Amino acid sequence: MSTLNDVVITKLSGGLGRRNPEQDMVSGLLFDGVATTKLALNKIERLASLEDAEALGITADYDVNEQLPVNNQSAYYQIQQFFRMNPSGDLYIMVTTATSYEEIAGKAMDMQEKANGNIRQMAIIYSGATTFAQTQAAVLKAQTQADLAYKDYMPFEIILEGKGFTVDAPSLDGSDAENVSVVIAMDVDKATKYKNTAAVGLALGAISKAKVSENIAWIEKFNLTGEGFAKAGFVGGQEIKTLGTLNELNEKRFIFARTHTGLPGVYFNDSATCTNGTSDFAYVENNRTINKATRLLRTALLPKLASPVLVDIDGKLPQSVSKSFEGLCRSALEGMVANQEVSAFDVYVDPKQNILATSELKVKAEITPIGTARKIMVDLGFKNPFGIDKA
């Protein structure tokens, strides 16, 4: 059957290259406390704003609930700071019971599982009286949770408040807790009310706002000043201004707030984790980058699990097969390059591997991270345009 002559236009989809919303900002806050009429113990709730928390009964009054161990909870304050730092944030919360900082840190994986592995970074706070030694125990417990999460393909970073902090606190360098960071920053005025608390909600908000490759100490992007955090201090309201002490605390791998001469505002010093400074995973952005690549690669390769794999007459992988698997991995990581989350990557599937004997297909993937200008070195001196007079 003939049809009239015409110009036929077929509408196509996919040309804009739109992707599913990134999950990098999905965060969690785990805290001890009491249930409210709308918030049950050990049940997760997802917040898109401070108002969502208030609707669940987490208000300023909740932070001074007399049923808590020492009347020193900071859940509302932390949530308020999280959303102030990242108004577009996505925050899971869970309230539970605990008798120690270490015990509540041991519930991080439980919360992650209840969130279906969606949480990328989690802050943990505890209302009870806690020494710094007990905080150190919580660091180690938190790392065991992070290790479990990585094995179960749901990696996340853990942010702890440095409860019991003093200027002579021992170093966190070499604590073998590469997925845990300790924040000792606190607003001086708020520390009067929250006597043994750090601004982990503020740090969590900054991390969730950052690309996985970005350091939360980046001056241009992460000015911390605002309602609830106006004056840089430490846990307990201490004000430490001596450069030598700040350098020492930085070397001990604490995360704190500081000011910069000649520039208004308050900023984090760095994004250290509780491990050796020479480690590949010494900073939060290192871990977030590798965690994201881990999730992307697994998602790309999982449909191929238990699939048939052709081999040639010598038992090797044909080029078409090895290149097919390499292509899957490349497609998964290309978005990270486009988004400036990694500088480059390389993927290789060795065609000589003996898959018939092992039933294992081995893929080697390497990513080149984005660098961080932690120090900017300038050589500055005078110049005489006429040259040096040697007369």
C-alpha positions in Angstrom: 0.0 0.0 0.0 1.5 3.3 -1.0 1.4 6.4 1.2 1.5 10.1 0.6 4.9 11.6 0.3 5.9 13.2 3.6 8.8 14.1 5.9 8.7 11.6 8.7 10.3 12.5 12.0 10.8 9.8 14.7 11.2 11.0 18.2 14.3 9.5 19.9 15.2 9.3 23.6 18.5 9.3 25.4 20.2 12.1 23.5 20.5 14.4 26.5 22.6 11.8 28.3 20.6 12.2 31.5 21.5 9.7 34.2 19.8 8.5 37.3 20.3 10.9 40.2 23.6 10.4 42.0 23.5 8.6 45.3 26.8 10.1 46.6 25.0 12.5 48.9 22.9 9.8 50.7 24.0 10.0 54.3 23.1 8.6 57.7 23.0 9.8 61.3 22.9 7.1 64.0 22.2 8.2 67.6 21.1 6.9 70.9 17.9 8.3 72.5 14.3 7.6 73.1 11.4 7.0 70.7 8.9 9.6 69.9 5.2 9.2 68.9 6.4 9.1 65.2 9.9 7.7 65.5 10.4 4.1 66.7 13.6 2.7 68.0 15.8 0.9 65.6 13.7 1.9 62.6 15.2 4.1 59.8 13.5 7.3 58.6 14.6 9.3 55.5 14.8 13.1 55.8 14.9 15.7 53.0 14.8 18.7 55.3 15.0 19.8 58.9 11.2 20.1 58.9 11.0 16.4 58.2 13.0 15.7 61.5 10.7 18.1 63.4 7.7 16.3 62.1 9.1 13.1 63.7 9.5 14.8 67.0 13.3 15.5 66.7 13.2 19.2 67.8 15.5 21.4 70.0 13.7 20.0 73.0 14.7 16.4 72.1 18.3 17.3 72.6 17.6 18.0 76.3 15.5 15.0 77.0 15.8 14.0 80.6 15.5 10.3 79.8 18.9 10.4 78.1 21.9 9.3 80.0 23.5 12.7 80.7 21.0 15.0 79.1 23.5 15.9 76.4 22.1 14.6 73.1 22.7 16.7 69.9 20.6 15.0 67.3 18.6 18.0 66.4 21.6 20.2 66.2 23.5 17.8 64.0 20.5 17.4 61.6 20.2 21.2 61.5 23.8 21.6 60.6 23.7 18.9 58.0 20.9 20.6 56.1 22.4 24.0 56.5 25.5 22.8 54.9 23.7 20.9 52.2 20.1 21.9 51.7 19.8 19.3 49.0 21.0 16.6 51.3 19.4 13.1 51.7 19.6 11.9 55.3 18.6 8.6 56.9 18.3 8.7 60.7 18.0 5.9 63.3 17.6 6.2 67.0 18.6 3.2 69.2 19.6 2.3 72.7 23.2 2.0 73.8 25.2 2.1 77.0 28.5 3.1 75.4 30.0 4.8 72.4 31.6 1.6 71.3 28.2 -0.2 71.5 26.4 2.3 69.3 29.3 2.3 66.8 28.7 -1.4 66.5 25.2 -0.8 65.1 26.4 1.1 62.0 26.1 -2.0 59.8 22.6 -2.7 61.1 21.5 0.8 60.0 23.2 0.4 56.6 21.4 -2.9 56.0 18.1 -1.3 56.9 18.8 1.4 54.4 19.4 -1.3 51.7 23.1 -0.3 51.5 22.2 3.2 50.2 24.2 5.2 52.8 27.5 6.5 51.5 28.7 8.3 54.7 27.4 8.0 58.3 27.9 10.1 61.4 27.5 8.5 64.8 26.8 10.4 68.1 26.3 9.2 71.6 24.8 11.1 74.5 26.6 9.4 77.4 29.7 10.5 79.3 32.7 9.4 77.2 36.4 9.6 77.6 38.8 9.9 74.6 40.0 6.3 75.3 36.4 5.2 74.8 36.2 7.2 71.6 39.3 5.3 70.4 37.5 2.1 71.1 34.6 3.3 69.1 36.9 4.1 66.2 38.1 0.5 66.1 34.5 -0.8 66.4 33.4 1.5 63.6 36.1 0.2 61.3 34.9 -3.4 61.8 31.5 -2.2 60.6 33.0 -0.5 57.6 34.9 -3.7 56.8 31.7 -5.7 56.9 30.0 -3.2 54.7 32.7 -3.4 52.0 32.6 -7.2 52.0 28.8 -7.0 51.5 29.2 -4.5 48.6 27.8 -1.5 50.4 30.8 0.6 51.4 30.5 3.7 53.5 32.6 6.2 55.5 32.0 6.7 59.2 32.4 10.1 61.0 32.7 10.1 64.8 32.7 13.0 67.2 35.9 13.2 69.2 34.3 12.9 72.6 36.6 13.5 75.6 39.1 15.4 73.4 41.9 17.3 75.0 44.9 19.0 73.3 47.2 16.2 74.5 45.0 13.4 73.0 47.0 10.6 71.4 47.4 10.6 67.7 45.0 8.7 65.4 47.7 8.1 62.9 48.2 4.4 62.4 44.9 3.4 64.1 44.2 1.1 61.2 40.8 2.6 60.7 41.0 3.9 57.2 37.2 4.3 56.8 36.7 6.3 60.0 37.3 10.0 60.7 37.2 11.8 64.0 35.8 15.4 64.1 36.8 17.7 67.0 35.4 20.9 65.5 32.7 22.7 67.5 31.2 26.1 67.6 32.4 27.9 70.8 29.0 29.2 71.8 27.1 25.9 71.1 29.7 24.0 73.2 28.2 25.7 76.3 25.1 23.6 75.7 26.7 20.6 74.0 29.6 20.0 76.4 31.1 16.9 74.9 30.0 17.0 71.3 31.6 17.8 68.0 30.0 19.2 64.8 29.8 15.9 62.9 26.5 17.0 61.3 28.4 19.9 59.7 31.1 17.6 58.5 28.6 15.1 57.2 26.8 17.8 55.3 30.0 19.0 53.7 31.0 15.5 52.7 27.5 14.9 51.1 27.8 18.2 49.3 31.2 17.4 47.9 32.0 15.4 44.8 33.6 12.1 45.9 36.9 13.5 44.7 36.7 16.8 46.7 38.3 17.7 50.0 36.0 19.3 52.4 38.7 21.8 53.3 38.4 23.4 49.9 38.2 27.1 50.7 36.1 28.2 47.7 33.4 25.7 48.3 33.2 24.9 52.0 32.8 28.0 54.2 31.3 26.6 57.4 30.1 29.9 58.9 26.4 30.2 59.5 23.6 29.7 62.1 24.9 27.3 64.7 28.5 27.6 63.7 30.0 31.0 63.9 33.2 30.7 65.9 35.8 28.0 65.4 36.4 25.9 68.5 36.9 22.4 69.7 35.0 19.8 71.7 34.3 21.4 75.1 34.4 25.0 73.7 38.2 25.3 73.7 39.7 27.9 71.5 43.1 26.9 70.2 44.9 29.6 68.2 48.5 28.7 68.4 49.8 27.6 65.0 52.1 25.0 66.6 49.2 23.3 68.4 47.0 23.3 65.2 49.9 21.8 63.2 50.2 19.1 65.9 46.5 18.3 65.8 46.6 18.1 62.0 49.5 15.7 62.2 47.5 13.6 64.7 44.9 13.4 61.9 42.0 15.1 63.6 39.4 17.1 61.6 38.8 20.5 63.1 37.7 24.0 62.1 40.1 26.9 61.6 40.3 30.4 60.2 42.7 31.8 57.5 44.5 35.1 57.9 43.1 37.7 55.4 40.0 35.7 54.6 36.7 35.8 56.4 34.9 32.5 57.3 35.6 29.2 59.1 36.9 26.2 57.3 37.9 22.5 57.9 41.7 21.8 58.2 41.5 18.6 56.1 39.7 15.3 55.6 42.0 12.8 57.4 41.0 9.3 58.3 42.3 7.3 61.2 45.2 5.6 59.4 48.8 6.3 58.4 49.2 9.4 56.3 51.1 7.5 53.6 48.1 5.1 53.0 46.2 5.2 49.8 43.1 5.7 51.9 44.4 8.5 54.2 41.6 10.9 53.3 37.9 10.8 53.0 37.9 11.7 49.3 40.2 8.7 48.5 37.8 6.4 50.1 34.6 7.9 48.6 36.3 7.7 45.2 37.2 4.0 45.5 33.8 3.2 47.1 32.0 4.7 44.2 34.1 2.9 41.6 33.5 -0.3 43.6 29.7 0.1 43.4 29.8 1.1 39.7 31.9 -1.8 38.6 29.9 -4.4 40.6 26.7 -3.0 39.1 28.1 -3.3 35.6 29.5 -6.8 36.0 26.8 -8.4 38.2 24.5 -9.3 35.3 27.3 -11.4 33.8 27.7 -13.5 36.9 27.4 -17.2 36.1 27.2 -16.4 32.3 28.8 -18.6 29.7 32.2 -17.4 28.5 33.5 -18.6 25.1 37.2 -19.7 24.8 39.3 -20.4 21.7 41.0 -23.7 20.7 43.8 -23.0 23.2 41.5 -22.3 26.1 42.2 -18.6 26.0 39.6 -15.8 25.9 38.9 -14.5 22.4 39.6 -10.8 21.9 35.9 -10.2 21.5 35.2 -11.6 25.0 38.0 -9.8 26.8 37.1 -6.5 25.1 33.5 -7.0 25.9 34.2 -7.2 29.7 36.6 -4.3 29.4 33.9 -2.3 27.7 31.4 -2.9 30.5 33.9 -1.6 33.0 34.9 1.3 30.9 31.3 2.4 30.5 30.8 2.2 34.2 33.8 4.4 35.0 33.5 7.0 32.1 31.0 9.0 34.1 33.5 9.5 36.9 36.0 11.0 34.4 33.3 13.2 32.9 32.3 14.4 36.3 36.0 15.1 37.3 35.9 12.5 40.1 38.9 10.6 38.7 41.6 11.8 36.3 41.7 8.6 34.3 41.3 4.9 34.5 42.5 1.7 32.8 40.8 -1.7 32.5 42.5 -4.9 31.4 41.2 -8.5 31.0 44.0 -10.9 30.4 43.1 -13.2 27.5 45.5 -15.9 28.8 43.8 -16.6 32.0 42.6 -20.2 32.5 38.9 -19.7 33.1 38.1 -23.4 32.3 40.2 -24.5 35.3 39.2 -21.8 37.8 35.7 -20.6 36.7 37.1 -17.1 37.6 37.2 -14.2 35.2 39.8 -11.7 36.5 39.6 -8.0 35.6 42.2 -5.5 36.5 41.0 -1.9 37.0 43.1 1.1 38.0 41.9 4.6 38.5 44.1 7.7 38.7 42.6 10.0 41.3 42.1 13.8 41.3 44.9 15.5 43.1 44.4 17.9 46.0 46.4 21.1 46.5 47.0 20.8 50.2 49.9 23.2 50.0 50.5 25.8 47.4 54.2 26.8 47.2 55.2 30.2 45.8 58.7 31.5 45.2 58.4 35.3 45.7 61.1 37.9 45.5 62.1 41.3 44.1 63.2 42.0 40.6 65.0 45.0 39.2 64.0 45.6 35.5 67.4 47.3 34.9 69.3 44.3 36.1 71.9 44.2 38.8 74.4 47.2 38.7 77.8 45.6 39.0 79.6 49.0 39.0 
